[in-house]
């Protein structure tokens, strides 16, 4: 019986480090997420944790591929891949009919157009401003004195539309504070924030050219209130997966398997 081939993908974001181990390029055997990213001990801790979760050692792994914001700083990696390629690869693995990917990360948001073979055709990215990113939601949650996990539940309770018009994080923060001073309910403010982000990210997606199936990746995809707001903005159903936050790491692990297969041939 042939030995199983294990590959590891690590996605080093600005706010979190994510790892996935794949068996034979098709089975996800372990995952790990550490809530600190580039420039910290997060990536090494994520690798250590994912190996423990899989009950494997470093020498059991054929290749480690790194992607994301901090990919070039990881000594443990055998090679690096662009996060755009990894997001396309990971999403196509989870959703073979994917044609549009919307990714909201900690520091940027991007929309990717995928061809019928799962290859990246076009992309649009916002990495110049925190508005429309996970960082924006972090800032607003702190102002409202709630956790990120609370945002989805609050959004569900909203009964009134509140417009948060500022596209700048600093000004939006001031706007939220003035809404609180007016006595506006927190749940209505949260929904207004989701709508504001959806408007910003939705315009990115429309620029890249929307086609079904639309997939959302990144940690923000776990927030169903945000997903709903984006669906309303773009007019398409958005598919998500339990692995949405690990999508880049999954793509990296798939590239690592591809590299191994190419080498052994």
N, C-alpha and C positions, 0 to 999 in steps of 0.2 A: 504493500500500500504506500502510495506517495505521501511525503510529508505535506502538511498544510502550509500554505504561504501566508504569512502575516505581514501586513504593511500598516504604517501609522501615518496619519495626517494630523498636523497641528496648525491651527489658525490663531495667530497672535494678533488680536485686535487691540484697540486703544484702551478698552475697558475690561476685557476678559480674554482668557486663554482657553481654547477649546481643542480637545483631542478626540480622535476616533481611531479604533483599530479594526481593520477589515481582514476577514479570512477568505482567501482565494478570490479576492476582488469582488465578492458578492454578498458576504454575510457580515453585518455589523456585530462584532463580539463585545466591544466595550466602548464607553465614552467617558469623558471627564470635562467639567467646566470649572475653572478657577476664576473668581471675580476680580482678578487684576491682570493687566495686559502687558504691552511692550515696555521694556525698560525695568521690569520687576522680576521677582523670582517665579512669577505666575507660569510662564511656559514650561520651565523645568519641573515645577510642581504638578502641572497638568499631565506631563509625560509620565512622571513617577506614578501618579494616581491611576492613569488609564492602564498602565502595565500591571499594577496591582489588581485592578478590577478584572482584567483578562486572565490573571494568574500566569503572566508571561514575564520573561526577562528581556533586556535590551537585545541580547544576542539571538533571540527568537524572531526578531523583526528584520525582514529583508531590507526594507528601505523606510526612511523617515523623510517625508516631504513637508516643508514649511510654507505657509502662505500668510497673507494678512499684513497689516501695518508694520509689524516688527519682524517680518520673516528673515531679513538679512542678518539679524543679530543672534540667531539661534545656532549655537555650536553643535548641538546634537543632530541637526538636520543633515541629510545627505545631499539634498538639493532644495531649491526654492521654486515656487510657481506663483504666477500673478493671481491675485484674489479674484479677478474677473473670470479667468479661465476655470478656477476651482469652483466658483459659484455656479457657473454654467454646467460643469461636469457633475457636481453634487445634485443640483436640481433635476437634471436629466435622468440621473440614476433613480431618484425618488419618484419623479413624475415624467415618464417617457413622452407625454404629449405637451410638455412645457414649451411655450413660445415666448413668454415674457416673464422676466424675474424682476421683482421689486425688492430691493434689500435696504433695510434701514439699520445701519450700524451705529456704534457709539459716537463716531466722529464724522461720518458721512452718510449720504444716501445715494443709491444708484439704481438705474433701470437698465436691464439688459434684454436685448432681442436675440432669440435663439432660433437657429434654422432647424429644418426637419431632421437633421442628423445630430442635434444636440450641440452644435458648434456655435460659438459666439459670433453674431453677425454685426451687432452695433451696440453701443452703450452710451449713456449720458450719466454724468456724475456731479454731485454737489459736495465738494470737500472744503469749500471756502468759508462756510458759515454753519454754526451749530443748529440753527433753526431747521427743523425737519429731520433731526437725528435723535438717537437715544439720549444724548447729552441734554438736549432741550427738555425731554420728559423728566430727566433727573432733576434739573434746575426747578421746574414747575412743581414737581412732587415735594421738593424741600420747602418751597414757598407755602404750599398748601398743608404742609406737615402731615403728609400721607406717604405710604410706601408705593413703589412702582406697581406692586401686585394689587394695591387698592384701586388703581386707576380704572381697570376694567369694570369692577363692581360699581364704582361711582358713576361711570358712563351709563350703565344700564338703568340707573335711577333717575337720570336727567329727564325733566319734563318741559324744559324751555331752551330755546336756541339762544346762545350767547356768542356774539362775534368777538373773537380775539384777532384783530386785524394786523398787528405788528408781525413782520417777518423776521425781526431781529430778536434774539434771545433776551437781550438786556431790556429792550422796550416792551417785549411781551411780558416779562417779569413785572415791570411797572404797571402794565395794563391789568394783570391778574391781581396785583395788590390793590389797585383802585376799584376793581370789581368786588373784591372782598370788603373793602371799606363801604361800598354801596349796599352791602348785605346780600349780594348775589350768592346763591347756593353753590357749595363746592362742586356738587355733581354736575351742575350746568356749566361751570367754568371748565371742568375736565373735558366734557363733551366738546366745548368750544375750542379747547386746545387740540383735541384729536382732529376736529374739522379743519383747523388752521394748518396742522402738519399734513393732513391728507391733501389739502389744496396745493401745498408746496411740492410734495412728493408726486402727487397725481400729474402735475404739469411736466415733471421729469419724464414720467412714464408715457405721457402723450407725445412728448418730443421724440422718444425712441421708436414709437409706433406700436400701439397695443394690439396683440393678437392672443386669442385663447390657445392654450390654457395659461392663466396668469397665476404665478406662484409668488408667495411672499416669504422671504428668508430674513435671518437676523433675529436677535432677541426680542425686538419690538413686535414681531409676528405672534408672540405668545399672548399679546394684549388684544383680546377679541374686539374691544371697543375701537381700537386703532384700525383693525382690519375692516370693521363695518364702515367706519368713516371713509376709508380708502375705496371700498367697494362702491359706496354712494357717489364718490367723486369721479371714478373712472367708468362706472357703468358695467363692470365685469365682475363675475364671481371670483373671489381670490381663494386659492387652495393653500393650506399650510400643512406642516408636518411636525410631529414631536421633535424632529431633528432640525427644525428651522434654524436654531441658533448654531448648530454644528455643521451647517451646509458647506461652509468653506473647508472645514477640516475633513469632511467626507470626500469632497472633490480632490483634496490633496492626497488622501489615502488611495483614491482610485488612480491618480497619476503615478503614485509610488508603485502600485501593482502593475500598471502599464509599463513602467520603466523596467521592472523585474522581468516581465514576460518578454520584453524587447531584448533584454540582455541575454536571457537563457536561450532565445532562438538563435 
